[in-house]
Amino acid sequence: MGISTREHGDGVREIVVDVPPVNALPVRGWFELAEAVREAGRDTASRVVVLRAEGRGFNAGVDIKELQAAPGFEALVGANRGCRAAFAAVYGCEVPVIAAVHGFCLGGGVGLAGNADIVVAAEDAYFGLPEVERGALGAATHLARLVPQHLMRAMVYTCRNVTAAELHAFGSVLELAPADRLRETAFAVAAQIAAKDPYVIRRAKESLNGIDPVDVDRGYRFEQGFTFELTLMGAGDRHRDAFVAEGAQG
């Protein structure tokens, strides 16, 4: 369990998140994921990365219970820095990153998928930002890479989710697959990339990042500032405490 990496002889690097029960990562987990992605990109044998998860869903964001159990703001700052590091690692990885999403992709999961080069998804997958209900803000920068602008705003304000089928219609999910064939589907796409000239693919990734109209790291950091404000004003703890209490009752 945790973050594991597997090298495949064809240049495909597989990174798997397995943090039960819902892949909500603790502070350390975000930094470990960031380092795994960075290491994959630095390895000259890597041609493409497949990022996926085990368990009930792709990612449920940060571990809110960890945040609320820790004294002061150290855990909150750590989670924000860890998320930023992981999202940036995916975006800046020297080779293309394919996010293989199943089940829920929420909060930080949207940050990972939104910064990936390609998203393939299981037919049961859905995406959302419940941040407003958690007294936080963030990853709208990345959601805007997956859905049109007005839908992104509606999703932030209402905390509604969208399905993988909807994202497939928008073109932001490349392939839909039955859940039991998601990994196979992701690897089929990865094989197409791995078959290309690796030097050219690395330059393609660099060039595409260079012409991106949005500085995703700067945008996300701007959003994070409002999470700190909400916490200082009491709204953050109030909503996170309610979430933890609800989970305890359930």
C-alpha positions in Angstrom: 0.0 0.0 0.0 1.0 3.6 -0.5 2.7 4.9 -3.7 4.4 2.2 -5.8 6.2 2.3 -9.1 6.7 -0.4 -11.7 9.0 -0.2 -14.7 7.9 -2.0 -17.9 10.5 -3.0 -20.4 8.7 -1.0 -23.2 9.4 2.4 -21.6 6.1 2.6 -19.8 6.4 3.6 -16.1 3.4 2.7 -14.0 2.7 4.6 -10.8 0.0 3.3 -8.5 -1.7 4.9 -5.6 -3.1 2.5 -3.0 -4.1 4.3 0.2 -7.3 2.8 1.7 -10.0 3.4 2.3 -10.5 6.1 -0.4 -7.1 7.2 -1.6 -7.3 10.5 0.3 -3.6 11.2 0.7 -1.9 12.4 3.9 0.7 15.1 3.6 3.6 12.7 3.2 1.7 10.8 0.5 1.4 13.9 -1.7 5.2 14.5 -1.5 5.9 10.8 -2.2 3.7 10.9 -5.2 5.4 14.0 -6.5 8.8 12.4 -6.1 7.7 9.2 -7.9 6.5 11.2 -10.9 9.6 13.4 -10.9 11.8 10.3 -10.7 9.9 8.7 -13.6 10.5 11.7 -15.8 14.2 11.9 -15.0 14.7 8.3 -15.9 15.9 8.3 -19.5 14.4 4.9 -20.0 10.9 6.3 -19.4 8.8 7.1 -22.4 5.4 7.6 -20.8 3.9 7.3 -17.4 0.6 5.7 -16.5 -0.8 7.1 -13.2 -3.6 5.0 -11.7 -5.0 3.8 -8.4 -6.3 0.7 -6.7 -9.4 0.5 -4.5 -12.8 2.2 -4.7 -11.7 5.3 -6.6 -8.9 7.2 -8.2 -8.4 9.9 -5.5 -10.5 11.6 -2.9 -8.2 14.5 -2.3 -6.4 15.4 1.0 -6.9 13.5 4.2 -9.1 15.9 6.1 -9.0 13.8 9.2 -5.3 14.3 9.3 -5.7 18.1 8.9 -8.2 18.3 11.8 -6.3 16.1 14.1 -3.1 18.1 13.9 -2.6 21.2 16.1 -2.1 24.6 14.4 -1.8 25.0 10.7 1.3 22.8 9.9 -0.7 20.0 8.4 -2.8 22.4 6.3 0.3 24.1 5.0 1.9 20.7 4.3 -1.2 19.4 2.4 -1.2 22.6 0.3 2.5 22.3 -0.5 2.2 18.6 -1.1 -0.7 18.9 -3.5 1.1 21.7 -5.3 4.2 19.6 -5.6 2.3 16.5 -6.9 0.3 18.5 -9.4 3.4 20.3 -10.7 5.3 17.0 -11.0 2.6 15.6 -13.3 2.4 18.8 -15.4 6.2 19.1 -15.6 7.1 15.5 -16.0 9.5 15.2 -18.9 7.3 12.5 -20.6 3.6 12.4 -21.1 1.5 11.3 -18.2 -1.7 9.3 -18.7 -4.2 9.4 -15.8 -6.3 6.2 -15.6 -9.3 7.2 -13.6 -11.9 5.0 -12.0 -14.6 5.6 -9.5 -14.4 9.0 -7.8 -11.9 11.7 -8.8 -12.4 14.5 -6.3 -10.5 17.5 -5.1 -6.8 16.7 -5.4 -7.7 13.9 -7.8 -9.0 16.6 -10.2 -5.6 18.4 -9.8 -3.8 15.2 -10.9 -6.1 14.4 -13.8 -6.4 18.0 -14.9 -2.6 18.3 -15.1 -2.1 15.0 -16.9 -1.5 15.0 -20.6 -4.2 12.4 -21.4 -7.1 11.0 -19.3 -8.7 7.7 -19.8 -11.5 6.7 -17.6 -13.7 3.8 -16.5 -17.3 4.1 -17.3 -18.1 4.4 -13.6 -15.8 7.4 -13.1 -16.9 10.8 -12.0 -15.2 14.1 -11.2 -15.9 16.9 -8.8 -14.6 19.6 -6.5 -16.4 19.5 -3.1 -14.0 22.2 -1.8 -16.7 24.8 -1.0 -18.4 22.3 1.3 -15.0 21.7 3.0 -14.3 25.3 3.6 -11.5 25.4 1.0 -10.8 26.4 -2.5 -8.4 24.9 -5.1 -8.0 22.8 -8.3 -10.5 25.0 -10.3 -7.4 25.8 -12.3 -7.1 22.1 -13.2 -10.9 21.5 -13.6 -10.9 24.3 -16.2 -8.7 22.0 -18.3 -11.3 19.3 -18.2 -14.7 21.2 -18.6 -15.9 24.4 -20.2 -15.6 27.6 -18.2 -19.2 28.0 -17.2 -19.6 24.4 -16.2 -16.4 24.7 -14.1 -17.9 27.7 -12.2 -21.2 25.8 -11.7 -19.3 22.8 -10.4 -17.3 25.0 -7.9 -20.4 26.8 -6.6 -22.7 23.8 -6.4 -20.2 21.0 -5.8 -22.0 18.9 -8.5 -20.1 16.2 -10.2 -19.7 15.3 -13.9 -19.4 11.8 -15.3 -16.6 10.4 -17.4 -19.0 10.1 -20.3 -19.7 13.8 -20.1 -15.9 14.5 -20.2 -15.5 12.1 -23.1 -18.1 14.2 -25.0 -16.1 17.3 -24.3 -12.9 15.6 -25.5 -11.1 15.8 -22.2 -11.3 12.1 -21.6 -9.7 10.3 -24.5 -11.1 6.8 -24.0 -13.9 5.2 -21.9 -13.6 1.6 -20.8 -15.3 -0.9 -18.5 -13.7 -0.7 -15.1 -12.0 -4.1 -15.5 -10.4 -3.0 -18.7 -9.2 0.5 -17.6 -5.6 -0.5 -17.1 -5.5 -2.4 -20.4 -6.9 0.7 -22.2 -4.4 3.0 -20.5 -1.5 0.8 -21.5 -2.8 0.6 -25.1 -2.6 4.4 -25.3 0.8 4.4 -23.6 2.1 1.9 -26.1 1.3 4.2 -29.0 3.3 7.0 -27.3 6.1 4.7 -26.3 6.5 3.5 -29.9 7.5 7.1 -31.0 11.0 8.6 -30.9 11.5 9.3 -27.2 13.6 12.4 -27.8 10.9 13.9 -30.0 8.2 13.0 -27.5 10.1 14.7 -24.7 10.5 17.8 -26.9 6.8 17.7 -27.7 5.9 17.7 -24.0 8.2 20.6 -23.4 6.9 22.5 -26.4 3.2 22.0 -25.4 3.8 23.2 -21.9 5.6 26.2 -23.3 2.6 27.3 -25.4 0.0 26.6 -22.6 -2.0 29.8 -22.1 -2.4 29.2 -18.4 0.3 29.0 -15.8 -1.3 26.2 -13.8 1.1 26.3 -10.9 0.6 30.1 -10.4 -3.2 29.7 -10.8 -3.4 27.0 -8.2 -1.1 28.9 -5.8 -3.5 31.9 -6.1 -6.5 29.6 -5.2 -4.6 28.2 -2.2 -4.4 31.7 -0.7 -8.1 31.8 -0.3 -8.1 28.4 1.6 -5.7 30.0 4.1 -8.0 33.0 4.4 -11.1 30.8 4.9 -9.2 28.9 7.7 -8.1 32.1 9.4 -11.7 33.4 9.3 -12.9 30.1 10.9 -14.9 28.8 7.9 -12.3 26.2 7.0 -12.2 24.5 10.4 -16.0 24.7 10.8 -16.7 22.9 7.5 -13.8 20.4 8.0 -14.9 19.6 11.5 -18.5 19.0 10.2 -17.1 16.6 7.5 -15.1 14.6 10.1 -18.1 14.4 12.5 -20.3 13.2 9.6 -17.8 10.5 8.8 -17.7 9.4 12.4 -21.5 9.2 12.6 -21.6 7.2 9.3 
